[in-house]
Structures are given as structure tokens and as C-alpha cells.
Amino acid sequence: MTAPALPTPRGELSDAVVFALHCGASVPSLAQQTREADPYGDDLQLALYVLYELHYHGFAGVADEREWDTGLLALRRALELRFTEALRTDVPPRRGAEEALEPLLLEPVGHDGSSVSHFLQRDGERWQLEEYAALRSLYHLKEADPHAWVIPRLRGRAKAAMVAIEYDEFGAGRPDEIHARLYADLMRDLGLRTDYGRYLDASPAEALATVNLMSLLGLHRALRGALVGHFAAVEVTSSPGSRRLAAALRRAGAGPAAQRFYDEHVEADAVHEQVVRREVIGGLLADEPDLEPDIAFGVGATVFLEDRLGARLLGAWRRGESALRIPLTVEPGR
């Protein structure tokens, strides 16, 4: 896999990060800029996304050693704290894991107009499905990677169950069945580029934040409970949402590879939901009951950020506008 190019900055924070990585320079102190930045805005979220990507595939022309550059790590921590403090303020507190998950177990009817998958199944046009696929590629081309970081931080039942789910996500030993590979096939079927990180510049802050949350929770042992909560929220909502997205792709005339990705998740994640609730959460709480509020926070933060992304997408699409910062129609070759 070829490492992606550094993205175009979106403000003072991301400009400083991109410049430091591009030139091999030190990053300046940005304490005031960090304090004043919108925690959900393009500048902070892009800066944080770039710093996290140093722990994944990195960027073309950036030395691998920059992953552990102390100046970049210090800035990343400051950005993380700004982001986390905002989430702690904005996410309604719940102490119980089941209390947090319970609303997600009820299949939404979609009549309130807030569900992206309901919209795409019922009214979505081909170009909207393509935009959705491009945005989600920021995660799905590294699907399950952020969650793998929690494995050495779990024990017993929770660890065994988490490894079993991750084994499925990584193709159960078959490289051609790795979910990230299946998503690349989906993108190809829709006429999208499959280069890792290709659509970073096109993705708004709301999309970056959903991926940054996974990296934030995965990279910090202290947030292992929140990562399990996030993972549970994803698995609980995945199967019904995937069923609607598969139907949307069929209605739009997408090819079999595009449909297969979501068909696979309908079946697999229905099983994963039960395992994560009973064994991963149950096992973790048996070992560390004090982490229950963290699990609930992880669920709530996931829902909060997904709702923000949904509002961005549906607001633009209902106006007949692209939800991307750079519409796919201006991509060369399209």
C-alpha cells in the first residue's frame, strides 16, 4: 500500500502540523490556538486526524520516526483534551452500559428524517451513495484497526470475545475476505478511487471526528472502557443499517461487490452484537466494574458524533448539494 500524500491544511493548527511533517521541522507551541479552536471544527479535527495517521500508514515523504516525535505528541495530547472536554460536556451522562445501549436496540422507523440509511434506502440517488462511500472510506479502508489496540488492555472473557470478533473483521484468515478489502471492492464497483486516504481532503470535519474518536479511544489505555462502548454502539447498529444500505445499493443499480460488503455485515454483525454485549462488555464489567460509566460514555459519544455527521449529510442532500468539501464531480476522470 502506498502511503497517502499530506492533506491540504484548513487552518492554523493543521497548517502547522502539515508543515512540520512536510519539512521535517519541529511543531511550534500552539497552546492559545488550541484553546480557542472549535473542538469539532475542520482545523482541529484535520490536525488530529493527521497526527493519528502517523500510527497507521503514515504519509508519503514523512519519516516513520515522526510517529514518536515528542513535540507532535504534546500537540496531539492538547488537541485530544480539547476534543474530549467538549464531548464530556455535550454527551448526556449515563452510568449504565445497558441504559446507554437500550435506545440503539430499538429499530428506528426513520420517520423523523434523521437516519442516513433510511434516507438512502428510500430516496437516495447514486451520487449520494457514492459520496457516502467516499466519506466512510476514511474508516472502512482500515476497518477494525483502531479497535485492535484495546486487545492487550483486556483480560479473560472480554479479550477472548474481542479477538473472536476482530478475527472475523480481518477475514477469518482469508486475505480476500478482510473487510477493508471488501470495502475497496465496493468503492471500485461505484467508480471511486480506492487509494488509502484518497478522500481525506473531501471529507468534512463531521466525518473526521467519527474516525478520530476511534483512534482517541483506542490509543489510550485509560479509555479502554469507552472504546468497548464505542465498539458496542457500532456493532448494535450495524446489522439493520447495513441491511438498508444494501437495499439502497440494489435500488441504485450498484454491482454485486458493492452490495456484498453490506450483505456481509448484516449477517456478521447480528452475531457480533450479541458477543460484544454479553462477553466483551460482560467480561470487562466482571473484571473492572468501575469502568461502566466509561462504557456508557463511549456509546454516547459515538451516537453524538454520528448524529452530527448525519445532520451534515442529510442537510446538504435535501438541498440537492454535495455533502463533501470537494464534490466527486470535480475528481479527474469522473
RAGI-V298098 format. One line per field, one symbol per residue. phi: phi as a letter, one per 20 degrees, with the letter a starting at -180 (. if undefined). Layout:
BEGIN
phi: ???
END
This chain:
BEGIN
phi: .efffffffcrfffffffffffemefeffcfffffefffdegffffgfffffffeddmcgndfgffgdfffffffgfffgfffffffffeegfceeffffegffeeffenffmdeffffffecfegfffffffffffgeffcgmffffffgfedclgfffffffffgffenlndgfdgfffffffgfffenefdgfmgdffeefgfffffffgffgffedgfdfffffffffffffeffffffffffffffenfffffffgfgffgfffffggffffedffgffffecffegfffffffffffgfffffgffffffffemdfeefcfffefgnd
END
